[in-house]
Amino acid sequence: RFVSTSGMSKELQLAMSARQYVKIGQYYELRREGSKAHKAYKDAYDDLISIIKQKKQGETPPSKIAINEVKHVAEIVFYKLCLSYFNQGRAVEAVRLFRNHMHQYRDLPVEATGENSGLRKTVGECEKKAWAARQCINLANFLHKYKDILSDQQKTYEYLQSSTFVYMAISFERQRRVILKNYTENNGDNPLELDEPNV
């Protein structure tokens, strides 16, 4: 890799590698070398996927690398890759990436421990739905902005229509509101806010 990984856990090695690839991708973006930037971002994304797979399988001991941290970085890199695909006229590949992205990240477990764990879990579940809706809206925006790159036949495919992903986003937002409503109805005496952390 690009930095010394001696003594690091496999998970930390992957995290450092992903970070390095993101920086390389940004560098090539500034140089307007799109294909090289795309490759670097793809390598970063693959490293992040590997971290998540290890966490899902319980192959790594507890670490300072939180699932949510990996998930949010992956969201940024996913956006960069989608933009690259659409700029290349490869809308189908962007949708394929979206499907894998949602499969890998959408239903990750919520990390909720300590006091008010029930509330924290509820907040986490709401954040998951909001995250999923955001991914759908991003893809819908891309499909709308770059609709001219689609052939007449492709425009008839449901999975290449922006409205498909807008409806998905609406569905996730409705699910989020149901979760919030259920918690409020079952915990009417408890304020829906987390305690301030101890300083």
Backbone hydrogen bonds, N-H to C=O, Kabsch-Sander energy under -0.5 kcal/mol:
donor,donor_aa,acceptor,acceptor_aa,energy
8,M,5,T,-2.0
13,Q,9,S,-2.4
14,L,10,K,-2.2
15,A,11,E,-2.1
16,M,12,L,-2.6
17,S,13,Q,-2.4
18,A,14,L,-2.8
19,R,15,A,-2.3
20,Q,16,M,-2.1
21,Y,17,S,-2.6
22,V,18,A,-2.3
23,K,19,R,-1.9
24,I,20,Q,-2.2
25,G,21,Y,-2.7
26,Q,22,V,-2.4
27,Y,23,K,-2.1
28,Y,24,I,-2.5
29,E,25,G,-2.0
30,L,26,Q,-2.1
31,R,27,Y,-1.4
32,R,29,E,-1.6
33,E,28,Y,-2.9
34,G,32,R,-0.9
37,A,33,E,-2.2
38,H,34,G,-2.6
39,K,35,S,-2.0
40,A,36,K,-2.1
41,Y,37,A,-2.6
42,K,38,H,-2.5
43,D,39,K,-2.3
44,A,40,A,-2.2
45,Y,41,Y,-2.6
46,D,42,K,-2.4
47,D,43,D,-1.9
48,L,44,A,-2.0
49,I,45,Y,-2.3
50,S,46,D,-2.0
51,I,47,D,-1.9
52,I,48,L,-2.0
53,K,49,I,-2.6
54,Q,50,S,-2.0
55,K,51,I,-2.2
56,K,52,I,-2.7
57,Q,53,K,-1.9
58,G,54,Q,-0.5
58,G,55,K,-0.8
59,E,54,Q,-2.4
60,T,54,Q,-0.6
66,A,64,K,-0.9
70,V,66,A,-1.9
71,K,67,I,-2.6
72,H,68,N,-2.3
73,V,69,E,-1.9
74,A,70,V,-2.6
75,E,71,K,-1.6
76,I,72,H,-1.4
77,V,73,V,-2.3
78,F,74,A,-2.9
79,Y,75,E,-1.9
80,K,76,I,-1.8
81,L,77,V,-2.4
82,C,78,F,-2.6
83,L,79,Y,-2.4
84,S,80,K,-2.1
85,Y,81,L,-2.7
86,F,82,C,-2.6
87,N,83,L,-2.3
88,Q,84,S,-1.4
89,G,86,F,-1.4
90,R,85,Y,-3.2
91,A,89,G,-0.6
94,A,90,R,-1.5
95,V,91,A,-2.1
96,R,92,V,-2.2
97,L,93,E,-2.3
98,F,94,A,-2.2
99,R,95,V,-2.3
100,N,96,R,-2.0
101,H,97,L,-2.8
102,M,98,F,-2.6
103,H,99,R,-2.2
104,Q,100,N,-2.6
105,Y,101,H,-2.1
106,R,102,M,-2.1
108,L,105,Y,-1.3
112,A,110,V,-1.1
117,S,114,G,-0.9
120,R,116,N,-2.9
121,K,117,S,-2.4
122,T,118,G,-2.0
123,V,119,L,-2.7
124,G,120,R,-2.5
125,E,121,K,-2.7
126,C,122,T,-2.4
127,E,123,V,-2.3
128,K,124,G,-2.0
129,K,125,E,-1.9
130,A,126,C,-2.3
131,W,127,E,-2.7
132,A,128,K,-2.4
133,A,129,K,-2.4
134,R,130,A,-2.1
135,Q,131,W,-1.9
136,C,132,A,-1.9
137,I,133,A,-2.3
138,N,134,R,-2.3
139,L,135,Q,-2.1
140,A,136,C,-2.5
141,N,137,I,-2.6
142,F,138,N,-2.0
143,L,139,L,-2.7
144,H,140,A,-2.1
145,K,141,N,-2.7
146,Y,142,F,-2.7
147,K,144,H,-1.0
149,I,146,Y,-1.9
150,L,147,K,-1.3
155,K,151,S,-2.0
156,T,153,Q,-1.5
157,Y,154,Q,-1.6
160,L,157,Y,-1.5
161,Q,158,E,-1.6
164,T,161,Q,-1.1
165,F,161,Q,-0.8
165,F,162,S,-0.6
166,V,162,S,-1.7
167,Y,163,S,-2.4
168,M,164,T,-1.4
169,A,165,F,-2.1
170,I,166,V,-2.3
171,S,167,Y,-2.1
172,F,168,M,-2.2
173,E,169,A,-2.2
174,R,170,I,-2.3
175,Q,171,S,-2.1
176,R,172,F,-2.2
177,R,173,E,-2.0
178,V,174,R,-2.0
179,I,175,Q,-2.3
180,L,176,R,-2.2
181,K,177,R,-2.5
182,N,178,V,-2.8
183,Y,179,I,-2.1
184,T,180,L,-2.3
185,E,181,K,-2.5
186,N,182,N,-1.8
187,N,183,Y,-1.4
190,N,187,N,-1.6
193,E,191,P,-1.8
